[in-house]
């Protein structure tokens, strides 16, 4: 039984899938530090609209990004049902506000596709790849692209 399990995961990549609005996205599981419930953030003056504010995470000041707003899908109104996915980007830690975590995916190479060029200015920059599995199409978020270097200075 153990050998069967190992064979299923060989060559695969793992992702955390989550929902923003009615769409599903994902990030590599190795970039994820933790998943936590919503907690009220303190707004910082002069921050972009998609930066909700900061929270104190065990002594670390953590910026929280509204992923819906960052992806151009409109501002979220955070509530108890929202989730913060804490990710690591360029030696910094950042929280992504999402609607919910939907799955942990073990994805083989045959399920990974390049991002189609629908809107070249956004598609190729915001997303790394597309995962096609179980009648689902899930875009992998490019954490480097959604977090410009300037904004991580506060992190």
N, C-alpha and C positions, 0 to 999 in steps of 0.2 A: 504494500500500500504506500509506504513512504517513497519507494522508487517511482511509483506512478505520479505522485505529487511533484517530485523533483523534475520529472520529464516534462510535465505540463508547463513549468515555469522557465525551463531552459530557453535562453534566447529571447525571452519576453521582457517587456518594460512595464513597470507598475505606475499607475496614475491615480490621483484622487479626482473623481468626477463630481461636479457640483452644478447647481442650477442658478441661473441669473435670469429672472423673468421666466419666459417659457422656453429658454434655450439651455443646452447643456454644454459645459466647458470642462477642461481638466488641466491639472498641473502634474508634473512628475512628483512621485511620492518622495523621492530623495530630497526635493527642495522644500518639503513641508516639515515644519517643526511641531505643530500641534493644531488641533481644531478645538475651538472653544465657543461658548455661547456669546451672544451680544452683550456688551457692557457699554454704558454711556461713555462717549468720547468727549474730550475737551477740545473745542474748536480753536484753531490757531489763526490769528489775523494774517491776512494776505496770502493764505494758502489757496491752491487751486480748488475749484468746486468739488472735484472728485476726491479730495482729501477731507474726510469727515472730521478728523481731529486726531488726538493722541489718547492712549490709555496707558496706565501703569501696569506693566506685566511683570510681576515679581521683581520690581526695582528697575526695570528697563522701560524707557519711554518709547512706546510703539506707535508709529503712525498707522492710521487705518484708512485704506483706500476703498471708496465705493466703486466696486468693479463695474456695476451697471453704468454709472456715470462715465467712468473711464473708457468704456467700450462704446459710448455714444447712445446708450439705451435709456437714458433718463436717470434722474436722481432717485435714489431709494429713500424710503422713510423707515429708518431702522427701528425694529421692534424685537420683542423676545424671540420670535421665530427665526430671526436671522442668525447667521453663523459667521465667525471670523476664522479664516484659515491663515495661520501664521506661517509665512514663507521666508526663505533665505534668498536674497538677491545681492550679488556683488558685495559680499561680506557684510551685509546689513540685514536687519530683520524688519518685516513689514506685515501688517494684517490686511487681508482682503475680505471685505464685507460681501457675502453672497447670500442668496435666499436659503439654500440648504445644501448639504452634502448628500449626493445620491448613490455613490458607489465607489468601490476600490476596484480598479480594472487591471487585469494582467493581460497585456496586449502583445501578441506575436507580431513579427515583422510584416506578415501578410495582411494585417489590419491597418497598417499605417500608410497614409497617402500624403502627397504634397498638398499644400493649401491651393485651391483653385484661384485663379486670378480674376475675380469678379470686380473688385475694387482694388487695383494694385497698390494704391497708397495706404490702404488699411490692412488688407488681407495679408500681404507679405510681411508687414511690420508687426502686427499685433499677435499673430499666430505662428507657431512653428510647424505644426502638422495637423492632419485631420485623422481621427480614428473612426473607422467604419466597422461596426460589429453589432450583431443582434438587431438589425434594422435601425440602429442609432448612428448618427453622425455627430461626433464630439470634437470640437476644436481645442487643440492644446494651446493654452495661453503662453506667449513669450514674456516671461517675467521681466527680462531686460528691456523689452520694448515698451511695456506699460509703465515702467518706473524710470523715467529719465534721471540721469546722474545727479542733477541739481536737487531733485526732490528727496533723494536718499541721504543728502547731507544731514538732514535733521534726525535721521533714524539712528 
